[in-house]
């Protein structure tokens, strides 16, 4: 996610490492990243422990286990980006970490985005096609889907691992980390075009398309609940709204900043870059905390032990749809009657 341009820094790399003072925006962003690192490691570690060892395996725990795992792995890139912001535009960690940090962060980002999309489709299938969902979906299929998502994200972001390198500026001291630098050095005339083709392809798959799928799924679910007077509380609406809103806020700044590189002045571009990095990293560390604040009786549950609190939060989130409305599938009478007489929640179907 570095995405820097060499031309932006040639004029600033005349003294020392390119800057005589650190911009305030970079300092604040760096401090934020270090705080996010500590919060993310603690919160995501606890969530992983609860999902893996304290809760019974189900379709929902499988989705969220892999989602929190992507959050957890992404936090390991934050100290490198925090230090690089303090030394901006210099990248002090060399070629290998230039490749690995960009690669790991992008793999986790796309895994997270794809999982959000799959979860919204899973909720949609549960509400609109419950009979099919009960008969075909189980924990084994959910695990296979998650493995495929990780595989696609790993292969899809391989160019970051293959082509990202450090590049020495004209002062022979400042080294910057650039995406797809191999293509820039071999085909300089087509480098800009290739860069924008790759950027557009990545952006479409990482933001507009998943956001559209999530929005359509959750809007249709909300309309179904409202039309059939199925909602017993506002809990389900809160879950859906927070899911869509957090996704929008977390992933929008980066493509906006990247798309405006070269079209706005350098100081504004640097501030937007710092904002984009902070907002993206915030989603990995602070989004799990949102589940704590949408849980019912939060003031009471906060008095529990931390592990029991997190476990209860996940249970409430998983069961919010089923506890908030009675499912009324359009199915044959025999099938419908069987569904209506079952006592276990839909999430427990394996």
VMD Tcl script that draws the C-alpha trace (Angstrom):
set ca {
  {0.00 0.00 0.00}
  {2.96 2.29 -0.31}
  {2.13 3.40 -3.83}
  {4.56 6.33 -3.83}
  {5.89 8.07 -6.87}
  {9.57 8.84 -7.32}
  {8.88 12.24 -8.82}
  {7.17 13.42 -5.66}
  {10.31 13.16 -3.56}
  {13.20 14.16 -5.79}
  {12.85 17.83 -4.86}
  {12.69 17.05 -1.14}
  {15.60 14.66 -0.96}
  {18.35 17.27 -0.97}
  {19.31 17.30 2.68}
  {20.07 14.25 4.75}
  {17.24 11.79 4.42}
  {15.02 14.24 2.53}
  {13.48 16.19 5.43}
  {14.87 18.51 8.07}
  {11.67 18.27 10.15}
  {8.88 15.74 10.52}
  {5.40 16.97 9.49}
  {2.90 16.96 12.35}
  {0.53 14.75 10.37}
  {3.21 12.06 10.09}
  {3.95 12.18 13.81}
  {0.29 11.89 14.75}
  {-0.22 9.07 12.26}
  {2.81 7.23 13.60}
  {1.64 7.55 17.21}
  {-1.80 6.35 16.18}
  {-0.31 3.30 14.47}
  {1.68 2.34 17.57}
  {-1.47 2.64 19.70}
  {-3.42 0.64 17.13}
  {-0.68 -2.00 17.19}
  {-1.01 -2.52 20.96}
  {-4.81 -2.50 20.88}
  {-4.93 -4.78 17.86}
  {-2.58 -7.38 19.28}
  {-4.47 -7.59 22.57}
  {-8.03 -7.46 21.21}
  {-7.50 -9.74 18.22}
  {-5.51 -12.26 20.29}
  {-8.36 -12.52 22.79}
  {-10.94 -12.82 20.02}
  {-8.93 -15.57 18.33}
  {-8.65 -17.45 21.63}
  {-12.38 -17.24 22.25}
  {-13.34 -18.24 18.71}
  {-10.89 -21.11 18.56}
  {-11.04 -22.59 22.05}
  {-14.08 -21.22 23.91}
  {-16.87 -21.46 21.34}
  {-18.36 -24.43 19.55}
  {-17.38 -24.64 15.89}
  {-20.10 -23.43 13.54}
  {-20.46 -21.64 10.24}
  {-20.37 -18.22 11.86}
  {-17.40 -18.92 14.12}
  {-15.53 -20.12 11.02}
  {-16.21 -16.86 9.15}
  {-15.18 -14.71 12.08}
  {-12.17 -16.82 13.01}
  {-10.63 -16.19 9.60}
  {-11.74 -12.55 9.63}
  {-10.08 -11.88 13.00}
  {-7.01 -13.84 11.84}
  {-6.64 -11.43 8.91}
  {-6.94 -8.53 11.37}
  {-4.33 -10.10 13.64}
  {-1.76 -10.72 10.89}
  {-2.15 -7.22 9.50}
  {-1.16 -5.67 12.83}
  {2.40 -6.97 12.36}
  {2.90 -4.52 9.48}
  {1.99 -1.47 11.57}
  {5.35 -0.84 13.33}
  {7.12 -0.74 9.95}
  {4.65 1.77 8.53}
  {4.80 3.82 11.75}
  {8.59 4.12 11.57}
  {8.52 4.83 7.83}
  {6.08 7.69 8.44}
  {8.47 9.22 10.95}
  {11.28 8.96 8.39}
  {9.07 9.77 5.41}
  {9.77 9.36 2.51}
  {12.75 7.19 3.48}
  {12.17 3.43 3.82}
  {14.85 2.16 6.23}
  {14.04 -1.57 6.25}
  {15.42 -2.73 2.89}
  {14.05 -4.67 -0.08}
  {12.82 -7.78 1.75}
  {10.60 -5.98 4.23}
  {9.44 -3.63 1.47}
  {8.10 -6.69 -0.32}
  {6.79 -8.56 2.73}
  {4.99 -5.68 4.45}
  {3.17 -4.60 1.29}
  {2.38 -8.19 0.42}
  {1.12 -9.21 3.88}
  {-1.01 -6.11 4.31}
  {-2.62 -6.50 0.89}
  {-3.26 -10.23 1.40}
  {-4.97 -9.49 4.73}
  {-6.90 -6.60 3.21}
  {-8.33 -8.64 0.36}
  {-9.03 -11.61 2.63}
  {-10.96 -9.30 4.94}
  {-12.89 -7.73 2.05}
  {-13.77 -11.09 0.51}
  {-14.86 -12.47 3.89}
  {-17.13 -9.48 4.51}
  {-18.70 -10.13 1.11}
  {-19.15 -13.85 1.77}
  {-20.67 -13.18 5.20}
  {-23.24 -10.83 3.66}
  {-24.12 -13.49 1.05}
  {-24.32 -16.07 3.82}
  {-26.79 -13.88 5.76}
  {-28.79 -13.32 2.60}
  {-29.03 -17.05 1.91}
  {-30.05 -17.73 5.49}
  {-32.94 -15.25 5.32}
  {-34.22 -15.75 1.77}
  {-33.36 -19.41 1.14}
  {-33.44 -21.08 4.58}
  {-34.43 -24.55 3.36}
  {-31.58 -24.68 0.85}
  {-29.22 -23.20 3.43}
  {-30.02 -25.86 6.01}
  {-29.62 -28.64 3.47}
  {-26.38 -27.54 1.83}
  {-24.36 -25.23 4.07}
  {-22.22 -26.62 6.89}
  {-19.02 -25.87 8.75}
  {-16.87 -27.96 6.40}
  {-18.02 -25.97 3.38}
  {-17.45 -22.71 5.27}
  {-13.88 -23.77 6.08}
  {-13.26 -24.70 2.43}
  {-14.57 -21.31 1.29}
  {-12.27 -19.53 3.74}
  {-9.25 -21.50 2.52}
  {-10.14 -20.60 -1.07}
  {-10.42 -16.94 -0.10}
  {-6.94 -17.00 1.45}
  {-5.59 -18.75 -1.65}
  {-7.13 -16.20 -4.01}
  {-5.81 -13.30 -1.93}
  {-2.31 -14.83 -1.83}
  {-2.18 -15.35 -5.60}
  {-3.94 -12.11 -6.47}
  {-1.41 -10.00 -4.57}
  {1.68 -11.86 -5.76}
  {2.81 -8.84 -7.90}
  {3.47 -6.96 -4.65}
  {5.86 -9.71 -3.57}
  {7.48 -10.03 -6.97}
  {7.82 -6.41 -8.07}
  {7.92 -4.18 -4.98}
  {11.43 -2.91 -4.31}
  {13.29 -0.03 -2.74}
  {14.55 2.66 -5.06}
  {17.35 5.13 -4.32}
  {16.58 8.75 -5.10}
  {18.93 11.29 -6.66}
  {20.55 12.22 -3.34}
  {21.85 8.62 -3.07}
  {20.64 8.51 0.56}
  {16.85 8.40 0.49}
  {15.41 4.99 -0.32}
  {11.70 4.66 -1.04}
  {9.51 1.58 -1.30}
  {7.59 1.46 -4.59}
  {5.04 -1.01 -5.94}
  {5.75 -2.66 -9.31}
  {9.15 -0.99 -9.65}
  {10.37 -3.84 -11.86}
  {7.88 -2.87 -14.52}
  {8.86 0.80 -14.11}
  {12.53 0.06 -14.76}
  {12.03 -2.30 -17.71}
  {9.13 -0.54 -19.47}
  {9.37 3.10 -18.37}
  {7.06 4.38 -21.11}
  {4.24 2.01 -20.22}
  {4.87 2.04 -16.46}
  {2.21 4.65 -15.73}
  {-0.38 2.88 -17.84}
  {0.40 -0.49 -16.27}
  {0.26 1.03 -12.81}
  {-3.20 2.51 -13.37}
  {-4.51 -0.68 -14.96}
  {-3.40 -2.70 -11.93}
  {-4.70 -0.04 -9.55}
  {-8.12 0.10 -11.22}
  {-8.41 -3.69 -11.23}
  {-7.52 -3.91 -7.55}
  {-9.82 -1.07 -6.54}
  {-12.85 -2.52 -8.33}
  {-12.42 -5.89 -6.63}
  {-11.60 -4.42 -3.22}
  {-14.16 -1.64 -2.82}
  {-17.05 -0.89 -5.25}
  {-17.95 -4.48 -6.06}
  {-17.87 -5.86 -2.47}
  {-19.55 -2.72 -1.14}
  {-22.35 -3.06 -3.70}
  {-22.88 -6.73 -2.83}
  {-22.93 -6.01 0.91}
  {-25.28 -3.07 0.53}
  {-27.76 -4.96 -1.67}
  {-27.77 -7.99 0.64}
  {-28.24 -6.06 3.88}
  {-30.77 -3.61 2.42}
  {-32.90 -6.48 1.13}
  {-32.63 -8.25 4.49}
  {-33.65 -5.07 6.33}
  {-36.62 -4.51 3.97}
  {-37.70 -8.12 4.43}
  {-37.60 -7.70 8.19}
  {-39.51 -4.41 8.08}
  {-42.11 -5.61 5.59}
  {-42.89 -8.74 7.54}
  {-42.70 -7.05 10.96}
  {-40.04 -9.59 11.82}
  {-37.78 -7.38 13.89}
  {-38.27 -7.61 17.65}
  {-35.52 -5.08 18.35}
  {-33.13 -2.76 16.55}
  {-30.20 -5.09 17.19}
  {-30.11 -6.59 13.70}
  {-30.35 -3.17 12.08}
  {-27.38 -1.99 14.16}
  {-25.29 -4.98 13.13}
  {-26.04 -4.43 9.45}
  {-25.47 -0.69 9.58}
  {-22.18 -0.96 11.46}
  {-20.94 -3.65 9.07}
  {-21.62 -1.59 5.94}
  {-20.58 1.76 7.44}
  {-17.30 0.47 8.88}
  {-16.43 -1.14 5.56}
  {-17.14 2.09 3.68}
  {-15.16 4.30 6.08}
  {-12.22 1.89 6.30}
  {-11.58 1.21 2.62}
  {-12.61 4.45 0.87}
  {-9.67 6.76 1.84}
  {-6.92 4.66 0.23}
  {-8.24 4.62 -3.38}
  {-9.15 8.31 -3.04}
  {-5.61 9.22 -1.99}
  {-3.97 7.01 -4.59}
  {-6.17 8.38 -7.34}
  {-5.26 11.97 -6.45}
  {-1.48 11.45 -6.46}
  {0.00 13.98 -8.87}
  {-3.25 15.98 -9.01}
  {-2.90 17.76 -5.66}
  {0.01 19.45 -3.92}
  {2.54 17.29 -2.11}
  {1.72 18.37 1.45}
  {-1.98 17.58 0.97}
  {-1.07 14.26 -0.63}
  {1.12 13.34 2.34}
  {-1.66 14.17 4.80}
  {-4.15 12.08 2.83}
  {-1.66 9.21 2.69}
  {-1.22 9.27 6.46}
  {-5.01 9.43 6.90}
  {-5.57 6.52 4.50}
  {-3.02 4.33 6.29}
  {-4.44 5.17 9.73}
  {-8.06 4.57 8.76}
  {-7.21 1.28 7.07}
  {-5.21 0.08 10.06}
  {-7.92 1.28 12.42}
  {-10.34 -1.21 10.88}
  {-8.00 -4.08 11.76}
  {-7.69 -3.03 15.40}
  {-10.81 -1.16 16.47}
  {-13.59 -2.72 14.37}
  {-13.75 -5.79 16.66}
  {-14.42 -3.42 19.55}
  {-17.62 -2.24 17.85}
  {-19.20 -5.60 18.62}
  {-18.82 -4.81 22.31}
  {-20.92 -1.66 22.01}
  {-23.77 -3.23 20.02}
  {-24.15 -6.07 22.50}
  {-27.24 -5.98 24.68}
  {-26.78 -5.16 28.35}
  {-23.24 -3.97 27.73}
  {-22.93 -2.36 31.16}
  {-23.78 -5.67 32.77}
  {-21.64 -7.86 30.57}
  {-18.62 -5.55 30.99}
  {-18.45 -6.78 34.57}
  {-17.76 -10.31 33.40}
  {-14.31 -11.64 32.74}
  {-12.80 -10.52 29.46}
  {-13.04 -13.93 27.81}
  {-16.65 -14.42 28.85}
  {-17.46 -10.91 27.63}
  {-16.01 -11.54 24.18}
  {-17.71 -14.93 23.98}
  {-21.08 -13.41 24.86}
  {-20.56 -10.65 22.28}
  {-19.95 -13.17 19.51}
  {-22.95 -15.22 20.60}
  {-25.16 -12.13 20.48}
  {-23.80 -11.08 17.09}
  {-24.25 -14.54 15.56}
  {-27.77 -14.94 16.88}
  {-28.98 -11.38 16.30}
  {-30.95 -12.21 13.16}
  {-32.65 -15.25 14.67}
  {-33.49 -13.62 17.99}
  {-34.83 -10.46 16.39}
  {-37.35 -11.98 14.00}
  {-39.16 -15.20 13.28}
  {-38.13 -16.71 9.95}
  {-41.05 -17.27 7.58}
  {-39.64 -19.07 4.54}
  {-41.70 -19.61 1.44}
  {-41.46 -23.38 1.39}
  {-43.79 -26.37 1.11}
  {-45.96 -26.90 4.19}
  {-44.10 -30.04 5.25}
  {-40.72 -28.35 5.13}
  {-42.00 -25.21 6.79}
  {-43.56 -27.13 9.62}
  {-40.32 -28.97 10.25}
  {-38.40 -25.74 10.36}
  {-40.85 -24.16 12.73}
  {-40.65 -27.03 15.20}
  {-36.88 -27.10 15.48}
  {-35.49 -25.49 18.63}
  {-31.84 -24.96 17.72}
  {-30.82 -21.63 16.11}
  {-29.84 -21.57 12.47}
  {-26.20 -20.88 13.30}
  {-25.93 -24.24 14.99}
  {-26.77 -26.18 11.85}
  {-23.64 -28.02 10.73}
}
mol new
graphics top color blue
foreach p $ca { graphics top sphere $p radius 0.5 }
foreach p [lrange $ca 0 end-1] q [lrange $ca 1 end] { graphics top cylinder $p $q radius 0.2 }
display resetview
